[in-house]
Amino acid sequence: MTDTSQTPLVQLKDISISFGGIRAVDHVSLDLYPGEVVGLLGHNGAGKSTLIKILSGAYQKDGGEIWIEGKKVDITSPRDARDYNIETIYQTLALADNLDAASNLFLGRELVTATGFVDDAKMESETAKIMARLNPNFRKLKEPVSALSGGQRQSVAIARAVYFNAKILIMDEPTAALGVHETQMVADLIQELKKQGLGIFLISHDTREMLELCDRVSVMKNGKLVGTERVEDVTEDDILSMIIMGKKPDKAA
């Protein structure tokens, strides 16, 4: 259950953006609380990825406000987003296949010794600690990530975000193309992150998965927000109706 007495981690207020006269996001408002997973659903072109790219700093909004932990902020670049402890895990994961888990976790943010050399031992030790916290079964610290399974690669990408103090995590189709076991691994990771108080925006086309992983779901259609519902209040058919018809089911209205 979401504790709405807390200050939201994120408040997106009346967000809009247009491309070439097309309103890709049309006055959308969403919020996200600590320890909560909010799912974003909608057909391709519905506006969900564009909305999240505004939060992640990839796009700049035309109108509206972004509030982080009760303070109005300007996010004009991915660096701004990281400064506000927002990390994004895209479907492609952005991992360097030829490098091991530690090298990927610290890629571009390498730890160095007092004499200025890259501290491989420290990075490996820190990677072992964070992986033990998130995925105790992860053992392949020294293998290139190209040799890892899809779920293990997701573990590395998530560990990278968490190590650098993410409070707000954006996950784009995290279980796409994964098998049943790998999907469960990612689901377990998401539950662990919730326990640690992170807020997660989860983008997916899998309505059944959304009902299992999320606390609330928000549906977009043609750039507009159809509605946001608690998962216990709706069925899979209700969500599909929102996606297809663009209106709330009668019992959730």
N, C-alpha and C positions, 0 to 999 in steps of 0.2 A: 504494500500500500504506500502510495506517495505521500510524504509528509508535507502538505501544502503550507504548514506554519513556518517552514524554513524559507530562507531567501532563495529564489531560483538561481541555479548556476547560470542559466541563459534565459534571457527574454528577447525574443525577436518581435518587434512591434511595428506592424503596418509596413512590412518590407515590400518594396517594389523594384523591379528592374525590367528594362525593355531592350530588345535588340532589333534594330531596323524597323521600328514601329510595332513590333510584336511584343506584347506584355508577357514576358516569360514567368514573372512572379508578380501577382496582382494583390497588393495590400494583405499580406499574410502575416499572422501573428501566431507564435508558438512559444512555449516555455519548456524548461528542462530542469529537474530538481536533482540534488545529490542522491546517488544510489538508485537512479531511475534509468530505464531504457525506454525511449520513445521511438517507435517505428514510423518511418515515412514510406508511404505507399502511393502508387499511381502509375498509369501507363507511361511509356516513354514519351517525353515531351510534356509531362504533367507539371514540371517545375521543381520537383523535389531535389534533384541534384544541383540545379541552379541556386536554389535557396541555400543549400548547405555550402556551396562554393562561396557564397557571400560571407557566411560565418567563418569559413576557413581562409578567407582573404584572397581567393583566386579571382573573384569578381567584386566590383564595388557597386553597392546598391545605388539606385536613383533616388529612393525615398525610404523613410522609416528610421527606426532606431534599434541599436543593439545594446543590450544591457548585460553585463557580466557581474555576477555576485552583487547585484544591487547598484552598480555604477554604470552610467552611460559611457560607451567607449566608441572609438573610431577604429575600424579594422580595414586597412587599405592594402594589406599584403599578407602573405603567409607568415612572414616574420612577426607582424603585429599579432596574428592569431596565436603563435607559439608563445609570445610574451604574456598572453592572457591564459596560458596553459591549455590551449586548444590544439589537439593533435588529430590529424586525419589519416586514416588507413584506407587507401584506395584499393579497388579490386585488383589492380596490378601489383600492389604491395611495395613497389619501388625498392626491391632488394637487389643487391649485387650478387649474381649467381655464383661467381667464382670465389667469393669470400665466405668465411665461416660466420657463425652466429655473432660472436663478439665483434668482429670487424664490421658487420652490418649494423649492429646495435649502436656503435659509436662512429659510424661513417659520417665524416664531416665535423664530428665533435670528439675527436680522439683524446684520450687521456695521455698526458705526457709526464715524464719524470722531472725531477728538479733540474736536471741538466738539459732538458728540452727534447729528449728522445721519446718516441711513442712507447707507452708503457703497456706492452702486450699482456704481461702477467696480471696487471691490475684490471685491465679490461676483461680478461677471461674470468677473473675472480668475481667481478661485479656482474658479469653476464650469468655466471652460475648461480649467484644469489637471487637475481630477479627471476630467472627461469624456475628455480626451486619454489619461489613464492607463487608463480602463476601456473606452472605446468611441471609438477614434481617428476613426471615420467620422462621429461626431456633429457636425453643423454648425449645427443650428437653435437657437442659444443665445438669440436674441431673439424667437422666435415663441412665442405662448401654447401651453401643452402640449396644449390641445385640438386643435391642428393637427398634433400628432406621431402617429406610428404607435404601435401597442401595444408593440413592442419598444423604441422610443425612450423611451416613458413609463416602462417598466421601468428603463431606463438611468438616468433622472433619479431614480427612487425609490431605486435601489441606490446611486447616487452620493451621495445625501443621507445614507444610512446609513454609507457608508464614510468620507465626509468627517469625520463626527463620531465617528471612531475605533471603529466597531463591530469587535469581535473575534468575536462570535457573531451570526449572521444567521439569522433565521427567515423563510422564504419560503413563502407560502401560495398554491399553484396558480399559479406565476409564468408559465406558458405557456398558461393557459386562454384559449381563444378567439383564440389567435394563429395566423397562418399558418406555413408551413414556414420561410420566410426569417426571420420574426420570432422563431420558436422557436429557430432556430439562433443568432440574435443573443444571446438570453438564455442559451443553453447556453455560448456563448463567454464571456459575462460571468461565469458561475459558475466556469468554468475559470480565469479571471484572478484571481478572488477566492481560489480555492484556492491558487494560486501565491503569493499575498500572505499566506497563513497563516491566513485566516479559517476558522472552522468554520461549517457551514451545516446547519440542519435544513430539509429540503425536504418540503413536504406536497403530494401529488399523487395523482390517481386513475389516472394513465397509467403502467402497469407497464413498458412498453417504454422510456419516457422515464427512469424511475427506474433501470433497468439501465444506461442510457447515461450518466447524470449522477452517479450516487451511488457511493460506496465500499462502503457497507453499507445494507441496508434493514431496517426494523423494521415488523412487521405487528401491528396491534391488532384485536381483535374483542371486542365487548361489554365494553369497558372494560379488558380484560386484554391483556397483551403476549403474542402468540402466539410470537414469536421474533425475533431479530436475526441476519441472515446477510450474509456478504460476497457482493457481486454475482457474483464469479467462481465462487462455489460453488453457485449456484442458477440455474434457468431461469425464463422468464416463467411457464410452467405451474406451477412450484413455488410461485412467489409467489401466483399466483391460487388455488392450492390452500390456501395459508395463510390468504388472505383469506376464502375461501368456507367451508372446512372447519374453520378455527380450530386447525390443528395443523401442525407442521413436516413437510415431506416426509421420507420414510424415509431418504434418502441424506444429509439435512442434520440428522438428529436427533442 
